[in-house]
Amino acid sequence: MKVMVDFEECLKDSPRFRAAIEEVEVDVGELEIKLDKLVKLCIGMLDAGKAYNTANKQFVNGIRELAQQSTKDEVIESSLTKFAESLQEMINYHTILFDQAQRSIRSQLQTFVKEDLRKFKDAKKQFDKVSEEKEAALVKNAQAPRNKQHEVEEATNILTATRKCFRHIALDYVLQINVLQSKRRFEILRSMLSFMYAHLTFFHQGYDLFSELQPLMNELGGQLDQLVVDAAKEKRDMEQKHSTIQQKDFSNDDTKLEYNVDTDNGIAMEGYLFKRASNAFKTWNRRWFSIQNNQLVYQKKFKDNPTVVVEDLRLCTVKQCEDVERRFCFEVVSPTKNCMMQADSEKLRQAWIKAVQSSIATAFREKGEDAQKLDRKSSTSTGSLDSGGEPKERSLKGESALQRVQAIPGNAYCCDCGQADPRWASINLGITLCIECSGIHRSLGVHFSKVRSLTLDTWEPELLKLMCELGNGVINQIYEAQREELGARKPQPGDSRQEIEAYIRAKYVDKRFVRKPSPAEQRSKFMALTKQERRLSSSSEHLPPRPPPPTPKMRPASNASAAAGGEEARRDSLFCPDELDSLFSYFDTSSKLRSIRSADSGIQNSADGSREMLASTPSNNSLSEAGEADLPEPPVPLPLPRRDSPVFSEPREYSPGLQLYWASCARSLPDMAEALAHGADVNWVNAEDDNRTPLIQAVQGGSLVTCEFLLQNAANVNQQDIRGRGPLHHATILGHTGQVCLFLKRGASQNAVDIDNKSPLSIAVDAANADIVTLLRLAKMNEEMREAEGAYGQPGDETYQDIFRDFSQMASDDPDRLNRFQGYDAPRL
């Protein structure tokens, strides 16, 4: 509506002018309301558009993911990718449309309302004010008495000034009204026209986009019709094949359905068999067995790495077993172990026995390694929980260990004779050896050298790290330091065995080529090690301290609520609830545990009691709230104090034992190897430091590899300090789960107590360290089961070995995850 106000009527201030003014004010008020509403609706439209675009983007991403999943079908992948690109373009066009609406509707109209309408309102306020002043001046002028001249003059002057001001402001107000009425027309039309052009562009772009896409869509439509026809045909073929197979009679050759033969991939035979475990209960588990590459392996799941039962079929025999309770059993016997298996039928048993015998004959015919491989296989692996046992999926062996060890500088050649591609190693020295030198090292005795195969034996992660931190270069710098000075000739490949043996004995037994350090060199070495230990201590002190562990709350295992609380309590342990429940149910199946009497407490244990003992393991955060009133709460464990940096005073006497002591704490394996070469006692006792040993210092240093090196060199895992604490005590106090696992594997006594009558288990319980408590109790339970079964010297329970192997792997790959009290240095308690 266009309402123009006449300037002449403005000067007259006639009723016609006042009516026009009132009409304009009403119109502008309605205009402001409509514009505000339109702007708000535009904002809502933009918000809805952004939400639509977001949902549309997620939909397009879903199409892309479906295309990636369909990589095997090129038609689906390419079509979905093209559709996703087109829809993404439409999303971009929508974004441009909403941006144009933002600029044309919201921004322009808001500017018009905030600026032009505000000016109109300000002008109206001034006009209303001066109108009131004019009315007041007129009233006062009319009321002035005739006989009071000065009042008449004053009223006249005020009226004159007020009329003059009124005319100026009224003219300005009328100007503002007319300008606003003129401007509102093109502002509104321009805004809407811009918005409509944005829509026109949007639909043109969409039309062009889908016009380009239309040929592809038409082509896919034709292909879709053919796909429907093909799918119907395939369905009929499958139904026909299904009927044909159902009609076949497998009564005469049903055994062949129970196994597969894939000669192209080297698989002589594969299928399901029951395998008897080597634990105390002799449990039977169904596994997928395979004879391939002259090996007998099995898998629990298809994605699992195969577990090797027999490394070389030439070294084993197979026989039927009629002296067991189960039917259809046969046994594969190798030099290191026997494996009892059960088939589903007599025909299937004979088929497996024949397949094993055929594979043995084939292995002898094939070209391979000669008697050297028999020598490798007959060698005994030392210093390992799995020595002579069955290799496991998660242990390193074969080419993996060989490649990692030979990658160390100097390890690609034999340490003693220089033969290329050595496949043997001395694990306590950390060197690689050829087959001939390894035989000589084996003849020296395990107190000098422990020989292991890099390709046939199982390698724990801590042993592999030990090999990678030493190597031929480091060891030869120690054991051959004076060889050239003494004019000794190093053997070469092809030399006689007598020459090589004489050199090896002179090198490692007599230590003829080791250079004795001077007192100055000893002092320099001591200062370097103490500085390195300080640096390690200071770097650990800057780590953020962890909060102290909460109060452990013991829970009974007598009711359902307590059991539910137990699952909550184990949530922060490295054992997941499913794993612990599986362990409990596994150990509960043994009726023999009910007759086991604890050797140290004289308390009758039952299967349920064993489960309760494990189930009461405290978690890292808290134990179950259930049962707080039933059992007393142990004292709140205080946070471990920081270890003050020791004051390194000048020792009265330098010795190899002192060097080994500080090198163990400083985590320096080369310096430790040098100290042993100089004659250091691996169990040397530091009388000036609470009778601590190098192994206890290695625990304080926090290095698992350092502990492994000392243990491989005959360190006493149970030697105690002045407070009666052995390495297992110190590892438990520090929360070093990896070291606890290592010491338990190496025969550490968990029943030993210190001068405070504290065992490692009681220390771990007070500290609420669920993982260490679980390891200690599992080790105790495994020991009791072996005693009940009379299985001394046997490898032990497979479940127990699997758990400890998992912890060993984690201690090697992610040691920080196992260290309970990071940020605290070793306490001097």
Summary of the structure (lengths in Angstrom):
residues: 829
radius of gyration: 44.9
end to end distance: 94.1
largest distance: 154.3
contacts: 2538
relative contact order: 0.06
helix: 58%
strand: 8%
